[in-house]
Amino acid sequence: MVEVTASRSRPFGGRWREVVPVALRWGLPLLWVLWVPLAWWVEPRESTEAQLDRDLATGQVVAFQRASGWADNGAYWGGRPRPQYATNGGMVVWTVPNGQRRYTFGAPPASDPYLAEPDASAGAGPSWRDTQLAAISNTGPADSGRAHRIGNAAALLAGALTVLWLGRLIGGAPPLAGTRWFWFWVGLLPFGVGVLAWTYRELWRPPPVPVPDRGSGWRGVGWLILAAVGISLVVSVARIVFGTTVVPG
């Protein structure tokens, strides 16, 4: 009976080893395609004070926050950047009804928190912008329900993409085109580029036999540094050419 059970389990295990690569071959690119537009949509976009005033005038500001900068940079849409809250900070982050966030630097802050009463002895009341922002009555995180849901969906997809890739890289068969450490470092490239490279080279176009001079961990670190610099330059140029609406960050 033991021999029969073992013999029956081997075909199942063999089928499982065949099914997983096929599922990942299609599943990882699909997750990436679903994640990228959501992450792009909620990524903060640099704007202007004039746009802030237009959004206030048309009632498009559903939430706002004053900040002194960003607590993190989001690592190219890998996570949602968090504004560093500051009552009189020089940056304003606001959310519009479609779930997108905009920000601008240099907007002069009020001398006191927006919800404070103006000093009548000073002879000057709050500006129109301050009055409009005070009417929103929101000094918490600059986020709306829609932005929150879209951001959570993007984070969930990014998490699933990372877990599946790491699970296959660590627990699956040894890679053929590079070592595990090589692909670990390459997989950290922004925008999921490294995961796509691993998927293509190891699942879509794997070599028939292990490459004799497979990339080592140090080579992976080198590729990570060089490719990250290259991606950063491409993004910077694209942002200049197409504007922050198309290339946020």
C-alpha positions in Angstrom: 0.0 0.0 0.0 2.8 2.4 0.8 4.4 1.7 -2.6 1.0 2.3 -4.4 0.4 5.5 -2.6 3.9 6.8 -3.3 3.6 5.8 -7.0 0.3 7.7 -7.2 1.7 10.8 -5.5 4.6 11.1 -7.9 2.5 11.8 -11.0 0.6 14.5 -9.1 3.8 16.1 -8.0 5.1 15.9 -11.5 2.0 17.6 -12.8 2.2 20.2 -10.1 5.8 21.0 -11.2 4.6 21.4 -14.7 1.5 23.5 -13.9 3.3 26.1 -11.6 5.7 27.4 -14.3 2.9 27.7 -16.8 0.7 29.5 -14.3 3.5 31.9 -13.3 4.4 32.4 -16.9 1.0 34.0 -17.6 0.1 35.1 -14.1 3.1 37.3 -13.3 2.7 39.4 -16.5 -1.0 39.6 -15.9 -0.5 40.9 -12.3 2.0 43.4 -13.6 -0.4 44.7 -16.3 -3.1 45.1 -13.7 -0.8 46.8 -11.2 0.9 49.3 -13.3 -2.1 51.5 -14.3 -3.4 51.6 -10.8 0.0 52.5 -9.3 0.4 55.1 -12.1 -3.0 56.6 -11.3 -2.5 57.2 -7.6 1.2 58.3 -7.9 1.4 62.0 -6.8 1.7 64.5 -9.6 3.6 67.8 -9.3 1.4 70.7 -10.1 1.2 74.5 -9.6 -0.4 77.0 -7.3 -2.6 78.1 -10.2 -3.9 74.6 -10.6 -4.6 74.4 -6.8 -6.6 77.6 -7.1 -8.5 76.3 -10.1 -9.3 73.1 -8.3 -10.5 75.0 -5.2 -12.6 77.3 -7.3 -14.3 74.4 -9.1 -14.8 72.3 -5.9 -12.4 69.6 -7.0 -10.3 69.5 -3.8 -11.8 66.7 -1.6 -8.8 66.5 0.9 -5.6 68.4 1.5 -2.5 68.3 3.7 0.3 70.7 4.3 3.7 69.0 4.4 7.4 69.8 4.4 8.2 67.0 1.9 7.9 63.3 1.3 8.5 60.7 4.0 9.5 58.3 1.3 9.8 58.4 -2.5 7.6 55.4 -3.3 10.5 53.6 -5.2 8.9 54.1 -8.6 5.3 53.2 -7.8 6.4 50.4 -5.5 4.5 52.0 -2.6 2.5 55.1 -2.0 4.6 58.1 -1.0 3.6 59.7 2.4 3.7 63.4 2.8 5.6 64.6 5.9 2.9 66.5 7.7 3.8 70.0 8.8 1.2 72.6 9.8 3.1 75.5 8.1 4.9 73.4 5.5 5.7 74.8 2.1 4.1 71.9 0.2 0.4 71.4 -0.3 -0.9 67.9 -1.2 -4.5 67.7 -2.4 -6.8 65.0 -3.7 -9.3 65.4 -6.5 -12.5 63.4 -6.9 -11.0 60.9 -9.5 -8.6 59.6 -6.8 -5.5 61.3 -8.0 -3.2 63.4 -5.8 -1.4 66.6 -6.8 1.2 68.6 -4.9 2.9 71.9 -5.3 5.8 73.6 -3.5 6.1 77.2 -2.5 2.4 77.9 -1.6 2.8 80.4 1.3 1.4 78.9 4.5 -0.8 80.8 6.9 0.9 82.1 10.0 -1.4 79.8 12.1 -3.1 76.5 11.4 -5.9 76.9 8.8 -8.6 76.2 11.3 -7.4 78.8 13.7 -9.1 82.2 14.0 -7.3 85.0 12.2 -5.8 87.8 14.3 -8.1 90.7 13.9 -5.4 93.1 15.3 -3.2 92.3 12.4 -5.5 94.2 10.1 -5.6 91.4 7.5 -7.8 88.4 7.2 -6.8 85.0 5.7 -6.3 84.8 1.9 -8.9 83.4 -0.4 -7.0 80.1 -0.7 -6.7 79.8 3.1 -10.4 80.4 3.4 -11.2 77.7 0.8 -8.9 75.2 2.4 -10.3 75.9 5.9 -13.7 75.2 4.5 -12.7 71.7 3.6 -11.9 71.2 7.3 -9.5 68.4 6.7 -6.0 68.5 8.2 -5.5 64.7 8.1 -3.9 62.6 5.4 -4.6 64.0 1.9 -6.6 61.0 0.7 -10.1 60.3 -0.5 -12.0 57.1 -0.4 -11.5 56.4 -4.1 -7.7 57.1 -3.8 -7.5 54.9 -0.8 -9.3 52.0 -2.6 -7.2 52.3 -5.7 -4.0 52.6 -3.7 -4.9 49.5 -1.6 -5.6 47.5 -4.8 -2.3 48.6 -6.3 -0.5 47.6 -3.1 -2.3 44.2 -3.1 -1.3 43.4 -6.6 2.3 44.5 -6.0 2.4 42.3 -2.9 1.0 39.3 -4.8 3.5 39.8 -7.6 6.4 40.0 -5.2 5.4 36.9 -3.2 4.8 34.7 -6.2 8.1 35.7 -7.8 10.1 35.2 -4.6 8.3 32.0 -3.8 9.3 30.5 -7.2 12.8 32.0 -7.1 13.6 30.6 -3.6 11.5 27.4 -3.5 11.4 26.4 -7.1 13.9 24.8 -9.4 17.3 26.5 -9.7 17.4 29.2 -12.3 19.1 28.4 -15.6 20.3 31.8 -16.8 21.6 33.1 -13.5 21.9 32.2 -9.8 19.2 32.8 -7.3 21.1 35.8 -5.9 21.6 37.3 -9.3 17.9 37.3 -10.0 17.1 38.5 -6.5 19.0 41.7 -7.0 17.8 42.1 -10.6 14.2 41.6 -9.5 14.5 44.7 -7.3 14.5 47.0 -10.3 11.8 49.6 -10.2 8.5 49.4 -12.0 8.7 45.5 -11.8 11.2 45.5 -14.7 13.4 43.0 -12.9 10.5 40.6 -12.3 9.5 40.8 -16.0 13.1 40.1 -17.0 13.2 37.0 -14.8 9.9 35.9 -16.1 11.0 36.2 -19.7 14.4 34.7 -19.3 13.5 31.8 -16.9 9.9 31.0 -17.9 9.3 32.2 -21.4 12.8 31.8 -23.0 14.8 29.5 -20.6 18.1 28.1 -22.0 17.9 24.3 -22.6 20.7 23.7 -20.0 22.1 25.8 -17.2 24.3 28.6 -18.6 28.0 27.7 -17.7 28.8 31.3 -16.7 25.6 32.2 -14.9 25.4 35.6 -13.3 26.5 35.7 -9.7 25.0 37.8 -6.9 27.7 40.5 -7.4 26.8 40.7 -11.1 23.2 41.1 -10.1 24.1 44.0 -7.8 26.0 45.6 -10.7 23.0 45.2 -13.0 20.7 46.6 -10.4 22.8 49.8 -10.0 23.4 50.4 -13.7 19.8 49.6 -14.8 18.3 51.7 -11.9 20.4 54.7 -13.0 19.4 54.2 -16.6 15.7 53.9 -15.7 16.0 57.0 -13.5 17.5 59.0 -16.5 14.8 57.7 -18.9 12.0 58.7 -16.4 13.5 62.1 -15.8 13.7 62.8 -19.6 10.2 61.5 -20.2 8.9 63.7 -17.4 10.5 66.8 -19.0 9.2 65.8 -22.4 5.6 64.7 -21.6 5.0 66.4 -18.2 4.1 65.2 -14.8 0.6 64.3 -15.9 1.8 61.5 -18.1 5.0 60.7 -16.0 4.2 61.3 -12.3 6.5 61.1 -9.4 
